[in-house]
Amino acid sequence: MGISKRGKAIVIVGPTSSGKTELSLRLAKKFKGVIISADSRQLYKDMDIATAKTTHNQQQGIPHYMIDILKPNENFNLSHYQNTVNNLLKSIAEDNLKRSQPVIPFIVGGTGLYVKAIVDGYQLPAVPPDFNLRIQLEQSSITDLADQLKQLDPATKVDLHNKRRIIRALEILQNRQGSPASLRPLNYDFLQIGISRPRPEIKQRIVEKIAEMYKNGLVKETKKLLAKGYDFTKPAFSAHGYRHIRDYLQHKITLHEALSRMQQDTQRYAKRQMTWFKKDSRIHWVDSPAAAEKLIIAFLK
């Protein structure tokens, strides 16, 4: 019986605007890598600017996966993401056995639950949506829902500041016995690298990034999405920016108010991301590309 060789993958995390894209492109180029997005909003087509997708030229010929695979009105959950990426990682590992130099997967993004589902191998139950239950749960406050979830699953790892994720966890628990997720590890070793930047710097980078999004046509892109009749309550549109600009286009707020609220919401989101990632002691925090390269060289040996 042959020996199963474990694959190796690099994970790049950090809050929005920390520089994950730039670092991952540099590292993937140096270490013959492919990039797998762990951003829950870059999955959707026609949503490029507010989700800060890399352009074709920026990708520098490096293969990218889990980007532009859905229409904004299509449903896609954590289980779908995990299954798709797991299959991709298995395929890369199998192909690497035939290569003289292995291809290294770089899993890159700020959606903490997506990263954790892959790294920790959550075994997710396939519970279909229960829309009647969702409507019922939506009537409760996020505090009451969080208390209910903690009673049903005291060890829950769900983000208790995210009402949509709490409702989904309750939906799973009420339609299936047991916890929303058990563990099923992949035949992979993961090196997790986090980008460390001072919080004031992150806040300033967010301000600059949103100004660039506006300059690059965020209003025009939002107009097109509205013209196509998409439902802005869909998960795809929780990407910061689209709902703010929609309210501006519908004359509910001024453009200044829309961009200001977008900045504030994005900065709050970045803070929540850091709170999530800081809980994982396995993440190696770096403040330079050289430090990341040193970690990867040691890991690949």
PyMOL commands that set and color helices and strands:
alter all, ss='L'
color gray80, all
select helices_A, chain A and resi 20-30+78-96+112-119+131-138+142-152+163-175+199-215+218-227+235-238+242-249+255-278+289-300
alter helices_A, ss='H'
color red, helices_A
select strands_A, chain A and resi 7-13+33-37+64-65+104-108+122-123+182-183+188-195+284-286
alter strands_A, ss='S'
color yellow, strands_A
deselect
rebuild
show_as cartoon
